[in-house]
């Protein structure tokens, strides 16, 4: 069970709603463990719960702050013989060990009835199936390499919205002169890793990103393009404020919302915070896919729900109905409007969604721009090891790039 313990050590963010469930849902109860506790996240979960209850079921909400804590709570419940109806994971490899230990039921019948393979991106199918069976319901796609900015702050500073990290570094001094923090940042290890990966994709390109994280190519890590990424990442320290260490991601988003900071690099779950604050994309705030709206790689993250094994027929039926509702087209639209993400289904009409969601979906519909996040590509052990190296570099400005490259390559070799 060592790998299971490792699984509990790393995590991140995202999900849920309903439409048109059969009346047979009456009296069904579904306890759902998740980690959505911020304003935007809570609003999204509430929509899901309301829809399930409108269909006649009873939603039992079990929100546990923090991804690691929520996953630990769910796994402990499963091991202890009292599993929830459903529990949240991030899209990717996080639930491998739970599947391997036989704790989860497969959803292949529900998936086949709903033609999931016909409407999902290939990378999402790969991330949610094991041995060609679905073991998780993907509920959204979170673009992870977004720049969010306060339009009024940029205008007052006379700055055009940047679309690359180099442009962000160029406008940083002007924003400082205007009395604002150039880049709001959450100085926690997972967000430091997150930022590094975003720089690698936007500045190094998808080939480098996939060669390093997908192929585990040590020669690519030792190459000039990777060194340039490391240099740019280090230079971004100049854009953050002294209060960033330990700050929560949504507190950093609030700095942009309130005009204390000009911009933030964060996944599109941050948009849920702007929405909860009553702001409109394209008006009070803007968004850019780093690397360029029309060409930047769309780093795909997201959230899934898994369903523990149970012998209770009523519980099984509730699980199947939850899986069905999570993938329903109407549910996908309404939930993701609240969550800030985009639908996981490529066949839905997103014209009613905001301009950021429409940019994201346009990118996703180009297979060349569908870039899996590190959760898809690396085991929790490996990305945990790489995260430690990235965090040490970010918090040690005196460390030179060569040392960081050596440490990164060593961590990758050791975890392979």
FENFENFEN-V846643 format. One record per backbone hydrogen bond with DSSP energy under -0.5 kcal/mol. CO is the residue of the C=O (numbers start at 1). NH is the residue of the N-H. If there is no record, write none. Layout:
co->{CO,CO}
nh->{NH,NH}
This chain:
co->{1,2,3,4,6,7,16,22,23,25,28,30,30,31,31,31,32,32,33,34,35,35,38,39,40,41,42,43,44,45,46,47,48,49,50,51,52,53,56,58,58,59,60,62,66,67,68,69,70,71,72,73,74,75,76,77,78,86,87,89,93,95,96,97,98,99,103,107,108,109,110,111,111,112,115,115,116,116,119,121,121,122,123,124,125,125,127,128,128,130,133,134,136,137,141,141,142,143,145,146,147,148,149,149,150,151,152,153,154,154,155,163,164,165,166,167,168,169,171,172,173,174,175,176,181,182,184,185,186,187,188,188,189,190,191,192,193,194,195,196,197,198,199,199,200,201,205,206,207,208,209,209,210,210,211,212,216,217,218,220,223,224,225,226,227,228,229,230,231,232,233,234,235,236,237,239,241,244,244,248,249,250,251,252,253,253,254,255,255,256,260,262,263,264,264,266,267,268,269,269,270,270,271,272,273,274,275,280,280,280,284,284,285,286,288,288,289,292,292,297,298,298,299,299,300,301,302,303,303,304,305,306,306,307,311,312,313,314,315,316,317,318,319,320,321,322,323,324,325,328,329,330,331,332,333,334,335,335,336,339,342,344,345,348,350,354,355,356,357,358,359,360,361,363,365,366,367,369,369,370,371,373,373,374,375,379,380,381,382,383,384,385,386,387,388,389,390,391,393,396,400,401,402,403,404,405,406,407,408,409,410,411,412,413}
nh->{5,6,7,8,9,10,48,25,26,28,58,32,60,33,85,86,34,62,88,64,37,66,42,43,44,45,46,47,48,49,50,51,52,53,54,55,57,56,27,30,60,61,32,34,70,71,72,73,74,75,76,77,78,79,80,82,81,33,306,304,96,99,100,101,103,102,309,111,112,113,114,115,116,115,118,119,119,120,346,124,125,126,127,128,128,129,92,135,136,133,130,107,138,305,143,342,301,268,290,266,288,264,151,286,154,155,156,157,158,159,158,291,168,169,170,171,172,173,175,176,177,178,180,179,262,263,265,187,188,246,191,192,193,194,195,196,197,198,199,200,201,202,203,204,204,205,209,210,211,212,213,214,214,215,217,216,218,221,222,223,227,228,229,230,231,232,233,234,235,236,236,237,238,239,240,183,244,187,247,252,253,254,255,256,256,257,258,260,261,259,181,150,184,148,266,146,270,271,272,273,273,274,275,276,277,279,278,283,284,285,151,152,282,149,147,290,292,295,296,299,300,371,144,301,373,142,91,139,140,89,137,87,308,105,313,316,317,318,319,320,321,322,323,324,325,326,327,328,328,332,333,334,335,336,337,338,338,339,340,272,141,121,348,350,353,358,359,360,361,362,363,364,365,366,367,369,370,298,371,372,300,376,377,378,93,383,384,385,386,387,388,389,390,391,392,393,394,395,396,399,404,405,406,407,408,409,410,411,412,413,414,415,416,416}
